[in-house]
Amino acid sequence: MFKLSIVTPERVYCETEVESLVVPGTDGYLGVLSHHAPLITALKPGRIEYRDAESKVHTLAVSGGFIEISDNQATLLADTIESGDEIDLERAKAARDRAQERMAKRNSSDISIDRAAAALSRALNRMKVYGDTH
């Protein structure tokens, strides 16, 4: 077991003891178990899974951030974090549609393709996590 803290700019999402954790690092998914080597890495939009002390698996959508692992503790600083129950599916679909429209207008000088692609990635991730948990 190790301690997991998940924090966003708005709230402390959770502080709990967990058996395992999987996060979307920038170079791929990263698995964490007790006594993991110290590490700091950025997170990309993706799915977080952790197994709590009762072996229940929790699935979350993260939009990006950082994780620090040291002294048998993982601290996840997330831009945003949502469980499947917190995701508004219609809002995620609307965000996907807006991002796709922006990307279709990529020849326009006022459209940032990078921002539109990032928004699309976040929306698709939220929709996937919602679908996986419902």
C-alpha positions as CSV (number, residue, x, y, z in Angstrom):
1,M,0.0,0.0,0.0
2,F,1.0,3.6,-0.6
3,K,-0.6,7.0,-0.2
4,L,-2.2,8.7,-3.2
5,S,-3.1,12.4,-3.2
6,I,-5.0,13.9,-6.1
7,V,-5.2,17.6,-6.2
8,T,-6.6,20.2,-8.7
9,P,-6.5,23.9,-8.6
10,E,-10.1,23.8,-7.2
11,R,-10.0,21.0,-4.7
12,V,-8.3,18.0,-3.1
13,Y,-10.0,15.2,-5.0
14,C,-8.8,12.4,-2.7
15,E,-6.2,11.3,-0.2
16,T,-6.3,7.6,0.2
17,E,-4.2,4.4,0.6
18,V,-4.0,2.4,-2.7
19,E,-2.5,-0.9,-3.9
20,S,-1.7,0.3,-7.4
21,L,-2.0,3.3,-9.7
22,V,-1.8,3.7,-13.5
23,V,-1.4,7.2,-15.0
24,P,-1.0,8.5,-18.6
25,G,2.6,9.8,-18.7
26,T,3.8,11.8,-21.7
27,D,5.7,8.7,-23.0
28,G,3.0,6.2,-22.3
29,Y,1.1,4.7,-19.3
30,L,3.0,4.3,-16.1
31,G,2.2,1.7,-13.4
32,V,3.0,2.5,-9.8
33,L,3.2,0.0,-6.9
34,S,4.4,0.4,-3.3
35,H,7.9,1.6,-2.8
36,H,8.2,2.9,-6.4
37,A,11.5,4.7,-7.2
38,P,11.3,8.5,-6.9
39,L,9.9,10.1,-10.1
40,I,8.4,13.3,-11.4
41,T,6.8,13.3,-14.8
42,A,4.2,15.2,-16.8
43,L,0.8,13.7,-17.5
44,K,-1.2,13.9,-20.7
45,P,-4.9,13.7,-21.1
46,G,-6.0,10.1,-20.4
47,R,-7.4,7.6,-18.0
48,I,-6.2,7.1,-14.4
49,E,-6.9,3.9,-12.6
50,Y,-6.2,3.1,-9.0
51,R,-7.0,0.1,-6.8
52,D,-8.0,1.1,-3.3
53,A,-7.4,-0.8,0.0
54,E,-10.5,-2.9,-0.6
55,S,-9.2,-3.8,-4.2
56,K,-12.0,-1.7,-5.8
57,V,-10.8,-0.1,-9.1
58,H,-11.5,3.6,-9.6
59,T,-11.4,5.2,-13.0
60,L,-10.8,8.9,-13.6
61,A,-10.4,11.2,-16.6
62,V,-7.4,13.6,-16.3
63,S,-6.8,16.5,-18.6
64,G,-3.0,16.7,-17.8
65,G,-0.8,17.7,-15.0
66,F,2.2,16.2,-13.1
67,I,2.8,13.3,-10.7
68,E,5.5,13.1,-8.1
69,I,6.4,9.8,-6.5
70,S,8.6,9.6,-3.4
71,D,8.7,8.1,0.1
72,N,5.9,5.6,-0.7
73,Q,3.6,8.5,-1.7
74,A,2.2,9.6,-5.1
75,T,1.0,13.2,-5.4
76,L,-0.9,13.9,-8.6
77,L,-1.3,17.6,-9.5
78,A,-4.1,17.6,-12.2
79,D,-5.3,20.4,-14.3
80,T,-8.8,18.7,-14.0
81,I,-9.9,15.3,-12.8
82,E,-13.3,13.7,-13.1
83,S,-14.8,10.3,-12.3
84,G,-17.2,8.8,-14.8
85,D,-20.1,9.9,-12.7
86,E,-19.0,13.5,-12.7
87,I,-18.6,13.7,-16.5
88,D,-21.3,15.5,-18.4
89,L,-21.5,13.5,-21.6
90,E,-23.4,16.0,-23.6
91,R,-20.9,18.8,-22.6
92,A,-18.0,16.5,-23.7
93,K,-19.7,15.8,-27.0
94,A,-20.2,19.5,-27.6
95,A,-16.6,20.2,-26.8
96,R,-15.6,17.5,-29.3
97,D,-17.8,19.0,-32.0
98,R,-16.3,22.5,-31.4
99,A,-12.8,21.2,-31.5
100,Q,-13.5,19.3,-34.8
101,E,-15.0,22.4,-36.3
102,R,-11.9,24.5,-35.4
103,M,-9.6,21.9,-36.8
104,A,-11.6,21.9,-40.1
105,K,-10.9,25.6,-40.3
106,R,-7.2,25.2,-40.0
107,N,-6.4,27.5,-42.8
108,S,-7.9,30.4,-40.9
109,S,-5.2,32.5,-39.2
110,D,-7.1,32.9,-36.0
111,I,-7.4,29.2,-35.4
112,S,-4.8,27.4,-33.2
113,I,-4.6,23.8,-34.4
114,D,-2.6,22.8,-31.3
115,R,-5.3,24.2,-29.0
116,A,-8.0,22.6,-31.0
117,A,-6.2,19.2,-31.0
118,A,-5.7,19.4,-27.3
119,A,-9.3,20.2,-26.7
120,L,-10.3,17.3,-29.0
121,S,-8.1,15.0,-27.0
122,R,-9.6,16.0,-23.7
123,A,-13.1,15.7,-25.0
124,L,-12.6,12.2,-26.5
125,N,-10.9,11.1,-23.3
126,R,-13.8,12.3,-21.1
127,M,-16.2,10.5,-23.4
128,K,-14.2,7.3,-23.3
129,V,-13.9,7.3,-19.5
130,Y,-17.7,8.0,-19.2
131,G,-18.4,5.0,-21.5
132,D,-16.0,2.7,-19.6
133,T,-17.7,3.5,-16.3
134,H,-21.4,3.4,-17.4
